[in-house]
Amino acid sequence: MYKLKIFPVNIEINLGKTKVLKEVLAENGILVDYPCGGIGKCKKCKVKIVRGNKEEAEVLACQYEIKENTVVYVKPKKEGHNILQEGQEREVKVNPLVKKLYVKIPKPSIADNRSDWGRIKECISYYKDLKIDLLLLRKIPTILRENNFHCTLIIADNQVIGIEPGDTTDTLLGMAFDIGTTTIVGYLINLSNGKEINRVSALNPQTKYGADVISRITFASAEKNGLDILHEAVIGQINLLVEKALIGTDYTPENIYAVTFAGNTTMSHLLLKITPAFLALSPYVPVLTEAIVVRAKELKIKVNPDAPIFVLPNIAGFVGADTVAATLAAELDKANDLTLLIDIGTNGEMVLGTKNRLLACSTAAGPAFEGAHIACGMRGAEGAIDHVYFADEFQYTVIGNTMPQGICGSGLIDVIAGLLEVGIIDSSGRLLSPEKIKNERGKKLSNRIKNIDGTRVFVLEENTATGSPIYISQKDIRELQLAKGAVAAGIEILLNHYGAKLSDIKEILLAGAFGNYLLPESACKIGLLPWELKNRIKVIGNAAGLGAKYALIAQDEYQRALEIARKIEYIELSAISEFTEIFTNKMGFDFGGVNE
């Protein structure tokens, strides 16, 4: 029997057998991030331990086995994550996926003894071939006779999905969700008028099992009950967000009669508890790409049990319903001019085209933009350096205006752009030693170039919340080069297949949280986005969330989403022979942007 003490939460646990520390922490509700999925690669789950009477040591929670009495010190996580909920909205004609109809049904008599269901259909004869399931049919006689044959019908897709006593037409709610790899955003909507009642957000709890989709696919496939764990985690968070959205209202979960979901293909599979295993194996085949409609009770989503759940269609293994929803929100399917839509995250999904033709691809941008695999990287949360400025003085801003504890993706891009501009990084991406810096502005910052653990780094701040310096290393620069090279290569290949030039693009639309918070100028300086188009960039916020809202509010928008998914031509970059060469060429910083 081993004893494990966990500080600062002050928990003591008795263990009867050897166990990995990660499992014990999870079982006791102690949150530690495992961006690599717990395979020991990212080293973000470091904790301090004391074994028996030995000295303190630092270990990885995902790898360390408890074989003796142990004390562990887990750094408490800071909350206050920057989760993007806003987007650039447009007018949509309200025609929701679910409707309510109040009907007064003629009472039966000896002279008129038609069936109850036949009487209902006669009252709404403009619905042809109306359907109803057996369980609901059983409720009809009691509800009608107890309420003087007055009732409200809930109808979705030509099927009665609910019947309520009296007139309840003034209560018709829906929710739209954007399930991101990192965050989940939900919108509570009054479907009678299309007005938003509330919006809520949270971290995707699946991040505990991996920062990116590949890590989660691996966890779902290789871990015992992995698929169940990931599915239950996301459903649990959705239910918490439903509760949160209703706080301060007079509504109940049963008043929510329809839900739409947008997410990447992996998130859609995990939501539906469908194995994503083959998404990570060539030829990267999803189980389904079509839209699917299920009842809330089938997924144990705590809204009206009979509410239809509309999961929007995916396009391919790595271009999902979130891209479909963003394309819908941005109305690329109606664009007259060539437009490029990009959602940059752990993957870089992009769509290029006009109303006549749309091409899409996904680049394995890697988790650098989310702060993973970066020495001092973190998500866009309280304590993260989110912007860095190389003006007369070196300055930065921190989310929450607190002491910094790391740097997030937008800050990382600013730093690299600035270091390029002042000549501390050369065009190959090499972090120069102080004596090799020629730029006068760079020389003034050369005192920030130091050696940590045998590695040359550029120190942003030494006075931090963690007590350790925040810095950018040569490895961090290479990680960013891989990520930005993949995105830039994807753009070039889309243009090549479209038969267009950079100058033909009239507008670049940046969607998603990362696109919302990064500075377009910095993105262009490092070559993530084309320098030539720096004045044509427009930030459109959470377009995927808006698309999910529009599909919920209006049947026409939902049908457009289905058509967009069918219309978009998908390009698998790994099948393009010239991709590797283009990607390699795009990794450098020699395009000239910082010299203008």
C-alpha positions as CSV (number, residue, x, y, z in Angstrom):
1,M,0.0,0.0,0.0
2,Y,1.4,3.4,-1.1
3,K,0.4,6.8,0.1
4,L,0.2,9.7,-2.3
5,K,-0.1,13.3,-1.0
6,I,-1.1,16.0,-3.5
7,F,-0.3,19.6,-2.8
8,P,-1.5,22.4,-2.8
9,V,-5.0,20.8,-2.9
10,N,-4.1,18.7,0.2
11,I,-5.4,15.4,-0.9
12,E,-4.1,12.1,0.5
13,I,-4.7,8.8,-1.5
14,N,-4.0,5.2,-0.6
15,L,-2.9,3.1,-3.6
16,G,-3.0,-0.7,-3.6
17,K,-0.8,-1.1,-6.7
18,T,1.6,0.7,-9.0
19,K,-0.2,3.4,-11.0
20,V,0.8,6.2,-13.4
21,L,0.5,9.6,-11.8
22,K,-1.6,10.9,-14.7
23,E,-4.3,8.3,-13.9
24,V,-4.5,9.2,-10.3
25,L,-4.7,12.9,-10.9
26,A,-7.5,12.4,-13.4
27,E,-9.4,10.1,-11.1
28,N,-9.3,12.9,-8.4
29,G,-10.4,15.7,-10.7
30,I,-7.0,17.4,-10.8
31,L,-6.5,19.1,-14.2
32,V,-3.2,18.8,-15.9
33,D,-2.7,19.4,-19.6
34,Y,-1.3,16.6,-21.8
35,P,-1.0,18.3,-25.2
36,C,0.8,15.3,-26.7
37,G,-1.8,12.9,-25.4
38,G,0.3,11.7,-22.6
39,I,3.1,10.1,-24.5
40,G,5.9,12.1,-22.9
41,K,6.7,14.2,-25.9
42,C,5.6,17.7,-25.1
43,K,6.8,17.8,-21.5
44,K,4.0,20.1,-20.4
45,C,2.8,18.0,-17.5
46,K,5.9,18.4,-15.3
47,V,5.2,18.2,-11.6
48,K,7.5,18.1,-8.6
49,I,7.6,15.0,-6.4
50,V,9.3,13.8,-3.2
51,R,9.8,10.0,-3.2
52,G,10.0,8.4,0.2
53,N,12.6,10.5,2.1
54,K,14.5,11.5,-1.1
55,E,15.0,15.0,-2.4
56,E,12.6,16.8,-4.6
57,A,12.6,16.0,-8.3
58,E,10.7,17.0,-11.4
59,V,8.9,14.3,-13.4
60,L,6.3,14.0,-16.2
61,A,2.9,13.1,-14.7
62,C,2.0,11.1,-17.8
63,Q,5.1,8.8,-17.4
64,Y,5.8,8.6,-13.7
65,E,4.8,5.4,-11.9
66,I,4.0,5.6,-8.2
67,K,5.8,2.7,-6.6
68,E,6.4,4.1,-3.1
69,N,5.1,6.8,-0.7
70,T,5.1,10.0,-2.7
71,V,4.3,13.6,-2.3
72,V,3.5,15.6,-5.5
73,Y,3.2,19.3,-6.0
74,V,0.9,20.2,-8.9
75,K,1.0,23.8,-10.2
76,P,-2.5,25.1,-10.0
77,K,-4.0,26.0,-13.4
78,K,-5.1,29.5,-14.1
79,E,-8.6,30.0,-15.5
80,G,-9.8,33.0,-17.5
81,H,-9.2,31.7,-21.0
82,N,-9.8,34.0,-23.9
83,I,-12.5,32.1,-25.8
84,L,-13.8,33.8,-28.9
85,Q,-17.5,34.0,-29.1
86,E,-18.1,37.0,-31.3
87,G,-18.4,37.1,-35.1
88,Q,-19.5,39.4,-37.8
89,E,-23.2,38.7,-38.1
90,R,-25.5,39.2,-41.0
91,E,-29.3,39.4,-41.4
92,V,-31.0,36.0,-41.7
93,K,-34.7,35.5,-42.4
94,V,-36.0,33.5,-39.4
95,N,-37.4,30.1,-40.5
96,P,-36.2,27.7,-37.8
97,L,-35.5,24.0,-38.2
98,V,-38.1,23.3,-35.5
99,K,-41.5,24.9,-35.3
100,K,-44.5,25.0,-32.9
101,L,-48.1,25.0,-34.0
102,Y,-51.0,25.6,-31.6
103,V,-54.1,23.7,-32.8
104,K,-57.7,23.6,-31.7
105,I,-58.9,20.2,-32.8
106,P,-62.7,19.5,-33.4
107,K,-64.0,17.1,-30.7
108,P,-65.1,13.7,-31.9
109,S,-68.7,12.7,-31.9
110,I,-70.9,9.8,-33.0
111,A,-71.3,11.7,-36.3
112,D,-67.6,12.4,-36.6
113,N,-65.5,9.6,-35.1
114,R,-62.3,10.1,-37.1
115,S,-59.1,9.0,-35.3
116,D,-57.2,11.5,-33.1
117,W,-54.2,11.5,-35.3
118,G,-56.4,11.9,-38.4
119,R,-58.0,15.0,-36.8
120,I,-54.6,16.5,-36.0
121,K,-53.4,16.0,-39.6
122,E,-56.6,17.6,-40.9
123,C,-56.0,20.7,-38.9
124,I,-52.6,21.2,-40.4
125,S,-53.2,19.7,-43.9
126,Y,-50.6,22.0,-45.5
127,Y,-48.1,19.5,-44.0
128,K,-48.1,16.6,-46.4
129,D,-47.3,13.1,-45.3
130,L,-46.8,14.2,-41.7
131,K,-45.1,11.5,-39.6
132,I,-45.1,10.6,-35.9
133,D,-43.4,7.9,-33.9
134,L,-45.1,5.3,-31.8
135,L,-44.0,6.6,-28.3
136,L,-45.5,10.0,-29.1
137,L,-48.6,8.6,-30.6
138,R,-49.4,6.9,-27.3
139,K,-49.5,10.3,-25.6
140,I,-52.0,11.9,-27.9
141,P,-55.3,10.6,-26.5
142,T,-54.6,11.6,-22.9
143,I,-53.2,15.1,-23.8
144,L,-56.1,15.9,-26.1
145,R,-58.8,14.9,-23.7
146,E,-57.3,16.5,-20.6
147,N,-56.9,19.8,-22.5
148,N,-60.2,20.2,-24.3
149,F,-58.5,19.1,-27.5
150,H,-56.2,22.1,-27.5
151,C,-52.5,21.3,-27.9
152,T,-49.2,22.5,-29.3
153,L,-47.3,20.4,-31.9
154,I,-43.6,20.5,-32.3
155,I,-42.6,19.8,-35.8
156,A,-39.2,19.2,-37.4
157,D,-38.6,18.0,-41.0
158,N,-42.2,17.0,-41.6
159,Q,-42.4,14.9,-38.4
160,V,-44.2,15.7,-35.1
161,I,-41.5,15.3,-32.5
162,G,-43.5,16.5,-29.5
163,I,-47.0,17.4,-28.3
164,E,-47.7,19.7,-25.4
165,P,-51.0,20.6,-23.6
166,G,-52.4,24.0,-24.4
167,D,-50.6,26.9,-26.1
168,T,-46.9,26.8,-25.6
169,T,-45.9,28.6,-28.8
170,D,-44.2,31.4,-26.8
171,T,-41.5,29.1,-25.7
172,L,-39.3,27.7,-28.5
173,L,-35.6,27.7,-27.9
174,G,-32.6,26.2,-29.7
175,M,-28.9,26.0,-29.1
176,A,-26.0,26.2,-31.6
177,F,-22.5,24.8,-30.7
178,D,-19.1,25.2,-32.2
179,I,-17.0,22.4,-30.9
180,G,-13.4,23.3,-31.4
181,T,-10.4,21.2,-30.6
182,T,-9.5,23.6,-27.8
183,T,-12.8,25.4,-26.9
184,I,-16.5,25.0,-27.1
185,V,-18.9,27.9,-27.7
186,G,-22.7,27.7,-27.3
187,Y,-25.4,30.1,-28.3
188,L,-28.9,30.0,-26.8
189,I,-31.5,31.2,-29.4
190,N,-35.1,32.2,-29.3
191,L,-36.3,30.4,-32.4
192,S,-39.5,32.4,-32.6
193,N,-37.6,35.6,-33.5
194,G,-34.0,34.4,-34.1
195,K,-32.7,36.5,-31.2
196,E,-29.7,35.4,-29.1
197,I,-30.6,35.0,-25.5
198,N,-27.2,34.0,-24.1
199,R,-23.8,32.7,-25.2
200,V,-21.5,30.5,-23.2
201,S,-18.1,29.0,-23.6
202,A,-15.6,26.6,-22.0
203,L,-12.4,24.7,-22.7
204,N,-13.0,21.5,-24.5
205,P,-12.3,18.9,-21.7
206,Q,-10.8,16.6,-24.2
207,T,-7.6,18.7,-24.1
208,K,-6.6,16.7,-21.1
209,Y,-6.1,13.8,-23.5
210,G,-4.2,15.6,-26.2
211,A,-3.9,19.1,-27.6
212,D,-4.5,18.2,-31.2
213,V,-6.8,15.8,-33.2
214,I,-4.1,13.3,-33.9
215,S,-3.4,12.9,-30.1
216,R,-7.1,12.4,-29.5
217,I,-7.5,9.9,-32.3
218,T,-4.5,8.0,-30.8
219,F,-6.1,8.1,-27.3
220,A,-9.5,7.0,-28.6
221,S,-7.9,4.1,-30.5
222,A,-5.2,2.9,-28.2
223,E,-6.5,3.7,-24.7
224,K,-8.9,1.3,-23.0
225,N,-12.4,2.9,-23.3
226,G,-10.7,5.9,-24.9
227,L,-13.5,6.6,-27.3
228,D,-16.1,6.4,-24.4
229,I,-13.9,8.8,-22.3
230,L,-13.6,11.4,-25.0
231,H,-17.3,11.2,-25.9
232,E,-18.5,11.5,-22.4
233,A,-16.1,14.4,-21.7
234,V,-17.5,16.5,-24.6
235,I,-21.2,15.5,-23.8
236,G,-20.6,16.4,-20.1
237,Q,-19.3,19.8,-21.0
238,I,-22.1,20.5,-23.5
239,N,-24.6,19.7,-20.7
240,L,-22.8,22.1,-18.4
241,L,-23.0,24.8,-21.0
242,V,-26.7,24.2,-21.5
243,E,-27.2,24.8,-17.8
244,K,-25.0,27.9,-17.8
245,A,-26.8,29.4,-20.8
246,L,-30.2,29.1,-18.9
247,I,-29.0,30.8,-15.8
248,G,-30.9,34.0,-15.2
249,T,-33.8,33.0,-17.6
250,D,-37.2,31.5,-16.8
251,Y,-36.5,28.6,-19.2
252,T,-35.7,24.9,-18.6
253,P,-33.6,22.5,-20.6
254,E,-36.8,20.9,-21.9
255,N,-37.6,24.3,-23.6
256,I,-34.7,23.7,-26.0
257,Y,-36.2,21.9,-29.0
258,A,-33.3,21.8,-31.5
259,V,-29.5,21.9,-31.4
260,T,-26.9,22.3,-34.2
261,F,-23.3,21.3,-34.0
262,A,-20.3,22.4,-36.1
263,G,-16.8,21.0,-35.5
264,N,-14.0,19.4,-37.3
265,T,-14.3,15.9,-38.6
266,T,-12.6,14.4,-35.5
267,M,-14.8,16.4,-33.1
268,S,-17.9,15.3,-35.0
269,H,-16.9,11.6,-34.7
270,L,-16.2,11.9,-31.0
271,L,-19.5,13.7,-30.4
272,L,-21.4,10.9,-32.0
273,K,-19.1,8.2,-30.4
274,I,-18.0,7.0,-33.8
275,T,-14.4,5.7,-34.0
276,P,-12.1,8.3,-35.6
277,A,-9.3,5.7,-35.9
278,F,-9.0,5.7,-39.7
279,L,-8.9,9.5,-39.9
280,A,-5.2,9.3,-38.9
281,L,-4.3,6.5,-41.3
282,S,-3.8,6.9,-45.0
283,P,-6.0,7.5,-47.0
284,Y,-7.6,9.4,-44.0
285,V,-11.2,8.1,-44.5
286,P,-14.0,9.4,-42.2
287,V,-16.9,7.1,-41.3
288,L,-19.3,9.7,-42.7
289,T,-19.2,13.2,-44.1
290,E,-23.0,13.7,-44.5
291,A,-25.1,15.6,-42.1
292,I,-26.8,13.5,-39.5
293,V,-29.9,14.1,-37.3
294,V,-30.4,12.2,-34.1
295,R,-32.5,12.7,-31.0
296,A,-31.1,14.4,-27.9
297,K,-31.9,11.4,-25.8
298,E,-29.7,9.2,-28.0
299,L,-26.6,11.3,-27.1
300,K,-27.7,12.0,-23.6
301,I,-27.7,15.7,-24.3
302,K,-29.8,17.3,-21.5
303,V,-32.3,19.4,-23.5
304,N,-35.8,18.3,-24.6
305,P,-35.3,14.5,-25.0
306,D,-37.0,14.5,-28.4
307,A,-35.2,17.5,-29.7
308,P,-33.4,16.8,-33.0
309,I,-29.6,17.2,-32.9
310,F,-28.4,18.4,-36.3
311,V,-24.7,17.6,-36.8
312,L,-23.6,19.6,-39.9
313,P,-21.8,17.8,-42.7
314,N,-18.0,17.4,-43.0
315,I,-16.0,17.7,-46.2
316,A,-13.1,15.2,-45.7
317,G,-11.0,13.7,-43.0
318,F,-9.4,17.0,-42.0
319,V,-11.8,19.6,-43.3
320,G,-14.9,19.4,-41.2
321,A,-18.3,21.0,-40.4
322,D,-16.6,24.0,-38.8
323,T,-15.2,24.9,-42.2
324,V,-18.7,24.3,-43.8
325,A,-20.2,26.6,-41.2
326,A,-17.6,29.3,-41.6
327,T,-18.0,29.2,-45.4
328,L,-21.8,29.6,-44.8
329,A,-21.3,32.5,-42.4
330,A,-18.9,34.3,-44.8
331,E,-21.1,33.5,-47.8
332,L,-18.3,32.3,-50.0
333,D,-20.9,30.4,-51.9
334,K,-22.3,33.8,-53.1
335,A,-18.9,35.6,-53.6
336,N,-18.4,37.3,-56.9
337,D,-14.7,38.0,-56.3
338,L,-12.0,35.4,-55.5
339,T,-11.8,35.1,-51.7
340,L,-9.6,33.1,-49.3
341,L,-11.1,31.9,-46.0
342,I,-8.6,30.7,-43.4
343,D,-9.1,29.2,-40.0
344,I,-5.7,28.8,-38.4
345,G,-5.4,26.5,-35.4
346,T,-3.8,23.2,-34.7
347,N,-4.8,22.6,-38.3
348,G,-5.0,25.3,-41.0
349,E,-8.3,24.8,-42.9
350,M,-8.8,27.1,-45.8
351,V,-11.3,27.6,-48.6
352,L,-10.6,29.5,-51.8
353,G,-13.1,30.4,-54.4
354,T,-16.2,32.2,-55.6
355,K,-19.8,31.3,-56.0
356,N,-18.8,29.3,-59.1
357,R,-16.1,27.1,-57.6
358,L,-14.8,26.4,-54.1
359,L,-11.6,24.5,-53.2
360,A,-10.5,23.5,-49.7
361,C,-7.5,21.9,-48.0
362,S,-6.2,21.3,-44.5
363,T,-2.6,21.8,-43.5
364,A,-1.0,20.1,-40.5
365,A,0.0,23.4,-39.0
366,G,0.8,21.7,-35.7
367,P,0.1,22.9,-32.2
368,A,2.6,25.8,-32.2
369,F,-0.2,28.3,-32.8
370,E,-1.9,27.0,-29.6
371,G,1.2,27.3,-27.6
372,A,2.0,23.6,-27.5
373,H,5.5,22.2,-28.3
374,I,6.8,25.7,-27.4
375,A,9.2,25.9,-24.5
376,C,7.2,28.6,-22.6
377,G,4.0,28.2,-24.7
378,M,0.5,28.1,-23.3
379,R,-3.0,28.7,-24.5
380,G,-4.6,32.1,-24.8
381,A,-5.4,32.2,-21.1
382,E,-4.9,34.6,-18.2
383,G,-1.1,35.1,-17.8
384,A,-0.3,34.5,-21.4
385,I,1.8,37.1,-23.3
386,D,-0.5,37.7,-26.3
387,H,1.2,40.6,-28.1
388,V,4.8,41.9,-28.2
389,Y,6.0,45.2,-29.6
390,F,9.5,46.1,-30.8
391,A,9.1,49.9,-30.8
392,D,11.4,52.4,-29.0
393,E,11.2,50.1,-26.1
394,F,10.5,46.3,-25.9
395,Q,7.0,45.9,-24.6
396,Y,4.3,43.2,-24.3
397,T,0.8,42.7,-23.1
398,V,-0.6,39.9,-20.9
399,I,-4.1,38.5,-20.9
400,G,-5.7,39.5,-17.7
401,N,-3.1,42.1,-17.0
402,T,-1.4,39.8,-14.5
403,M,2.2,38.7,-14.2
404,P,3.1,36.6,-17.2
405,Q,3.5,32.8,-17.0
406,G,4.0,31.9,-20.7
407,I,3.3,33.0,-24.3
408,C,0.5,32.1,-26.6
409,G,0.4,31.8,-30.3
410,S,-0.3,35.4,-31.2
411,G,2.5,36.6,-29.0
412,L,4.8,34.0,-30.5
413,I,4.2,35.4,-34.0
414,D,4.7,38.9,-32.8
415,V,8.1,38.0,-31.3
416,I,9.4,36.2,-34.4
417,A,8.2,39.0,-36.6
418,G,9.9,41.5,-34.3
419,L,13.2,39.6,-34.1
420,L,13.3,39.3,-37.9
421,E,12.7,43.1,-38.1
422,V,15.6,44.0,-35.8
423,G,17.9,41.4,-37.3
424,I,18.2,39.0,-34.3
425,I,16.8,36.2,-36.5
426,D,18.2,35.8,-40.0
427,S,16.2,34.7,-43.1
428,S,16.9,31.0,-42.5
429,G,15.3,31.3,-39.0
430,R,18.6,31.2,-37.1
431,L,18.7,33.0,-33.8
432,L,22.0,34.9,-33.9
433,S,24.6,35.3,-31.2
434,P,25.0,39.0,-30.0
435,E,28.3,39.5,-31.9
436,K,26.7,38.6,-35.2
437,I,23.8,41.1,-35.0
438,K,24.3,44.0,-37.4
439,N,21.1,45.9,-36.9
440,E,21.4,48.8,-34.4
441,R,17.9,48.1,-33.0
442,G,18.9,44.5,-32.6
443,K,22.1,45.3,-30.8
444,K,20.2,47.2,-28.2
445,L,18.2,44.0,-27.4
446,S,21.2,41.7,-27.5
447,N,21.4,41.6,-23.7
448,R,18.2,39.5,-23.9
449,I,20.0,36.7,-25.8
450,K,21.1,34.2,-23.2
451,N,21.9,30.6,-22.7
452,I,19.4,28.4,-20.9
453,D,20.1,24.7,-20.4
454,G,22.7,24.8,-23.1
455,T,20.4,26.5,-25.6
456,R,20.5,30.0,-27.1
457,V,17.3,31.8,-26.3
458,F,15.8,35.3,-26.5
459,V,14.4,36.2,-23.0
460,L,11.1,38.1,-22.9
461,E,10.7,38.4,-19.2
462,E,12.5,37.0,-16.1
463,N,10.1,38.3,-13.5
464,T,7.2,35.8,-14.0
465,A,4.4,34.1,-12.2
466,T,6.2,30.8,-12.4
467,G,9.5,32.0,-11.2
468,S,11.1,30.8,-14.4
469,P,12.0,33.1,-17.3
470,I,9.8,33.3,-20.4
471,Y,11.8,32.9,-23.6
472,I,11.9,31.9,-27.2
473,S,14.3,29.2,-28.2
474,Q,15.8,28.1,-31.5
475,K,13.5,25.0,-31.4
476,D,10.5,27.3,-30.9
477,I,11.4,29.2,-34.0
478,R,11.7,26.0,-36.0
479,E,8.3,24.9,-34.7
480,L,6.8,28.1,-35.9
481,Q,8.5,27.8,-39.3
482,L,7.0,24.3,-39.8
483,A,3.6,25.6,-38.9
484,K,3.7,28.8,-41.0
485,G,5.3,26.9,-43.9
486,A,2.5,24.4,-44.0
487,V,-0.2,27.2,-44.1
488,A,1.7,29.2,-46.8
489,A,2.2,26.0,-48.9
490,G,-1.5,25.2,-48.6
491,I,-2.4,28.7,-50.0
492,E,0.0,28.3,-52.9
493,I,-1.4,24.9,-53.8
494,L,-5.0,26.1,-53.7
495,L,-4.1,28.9,-56.0
496,N,-2.2,26.5,-58.4
497,H,-5.3,24.2,-58.6
498,Y,-7.6,27.1,-59.0
499,G,-5.5,28.5,-61.8
500,A,-5.2,31.9,-60.1
501,K,-2.5,34.2,-58.8
502,L,-2.0,35.9,-55.4
503,S,-3.1,39.2,-57.0
504,D,-6.4,37.7,-58.0
505,I,-7.4,37.3,-54.3
506,K,-9.6,40.3,-53.4
507,E,-9.9,39.4,-49.7
508,I,-8.5,37.1,-47.1
509,L,-11.0,36.3,-44.3
510,L,-9.4,35.2,-41.0
511,A,-11.8,33.1,-39.0
512,G,-11.4,31.5,-35.5
513,A,-9.9,32.5,-32.2
514,F,-6.3,32.5,-33.3
515,G,-7.1,34.6,-36.4
516,N,-9.0,37.0,-34.3
517,Y,-6.2,37.7,-31.9
518,L,-3.1,37.7,-34.1
519,L,-1.9,40.9,-35.7
520,P,-2.2,40.6,-39.5
521,E,1.0,42.6,-40.0
522,S,3.0,40.2,-37.9
523,A,1.5,37.2,-39.7
524,C,2.6,38.8,-43.0
525,K,6.0,39.7,-41.7
526,I,6.8,36.0,-41.0
527,G,5.2,34.8,-44.3
528,L,2.3,33.0,-42.7
529,L,0.0,35.1,-44.9
530,P,1.1,36.7,-48.2
531,W,2.9,40.0,-47.7
532,E,1.5,41.2,-51.0
533,L,-2.1,40.9,-49.6
534,K,-1.5,42.6,-46.2
535,N,-4.0,45.3,-46.9
536,R,-6.7,42.8,-47.9
537,I,-7.0,40.9,-44.7
538,K,-10.3,41.0,-42.7
539,V,-10.9,39.4,-39.4
540,I,-14.4,37.8,-39.1
541,G,-14.3,36.2,-35.6
542,N,-16.0,32.9,-34.8
543,A,-17.5,32.2,-38.2
544,A,-18.0,28.5,-37.4
545,G,-20.2,29.4,-34.5
546,L,-22.2,31.9,-36.6
547,G,-22.7,29.4,-39.3
548,A,-24.1,26.9,-36.7
549,K,-26.4,29.6,-35.5
550,Y,-27.7,30.5,-39.0
551,A,-28.3,26.8,-39.8
552,L,-30.4,26.6,-36.6
553,I,-32.4,29.8,-37.2
554,A,-33.2,29.3,-40.9
555,Q,-34.0,26.2,-42.9
556,D,-32.6,27.9,-46.0
557,E,-29.3,28.4,-44.3
558,Y,-29.2,24.7,-43.2
559,Q,-29.9,23.6,-46.8
560,R,-27.1,26.0,-48.0
561,A,-24.7,24.3,-45.5
562,L,-25.6,20.9,-47.0
563,E,-25.0,22.3,-50.5
564,I,-21.7,23.9,-49.6
565,A,-20.4,20.6,-48.3
566,R,-21.3,18.9,-51.6
567,K,-19.9,21.8,-53.6
568,I,-16.5,22.2,-52.1
569,E,-13.7,20.3,-53.9
570,Y,-11.2,18.9,-51.4
571,I,-7.5,18.7,-52.1
572,E,-5.5,16.2,-50.1
573,L,-2.1,17.9,-49.8
574,S,-0.2,14.7,-49.0
575,A,-1.2,13.4,-52.5
576,I,0.3,16.5,-54.2
577,S,3.7,15.7,-55.5
578,E,5.0,19.3,-55.3
579,F,3.8,19.9,-51.7
580,T,7.1,19.0,-50.0
581,E,9.1,21.3,-52.2
582,I,6.7,24.2,-51.8
583,F,6.5,23.6,-48.0
584,T,10.3,23.6,-47.7
585,N,10.5,26.8,-49.7
586,K,7.9,28.5,-47.5
587,M,9.7,27.7,-44.2
588,G,12.2,30.5,-44.7
589,F,11.9,34.2,-44.0
590,D,13.5,35.4,-47.2
591,F,10.4,36.7,-48.9
592,G,11.3,40.3,-48.1
593,G,8.3,41.3,-46.0
594,V,10.2,42.7,-43.0
595,N,12.4,44.7,-45.2
596,E,9.7,47.0,-46.6
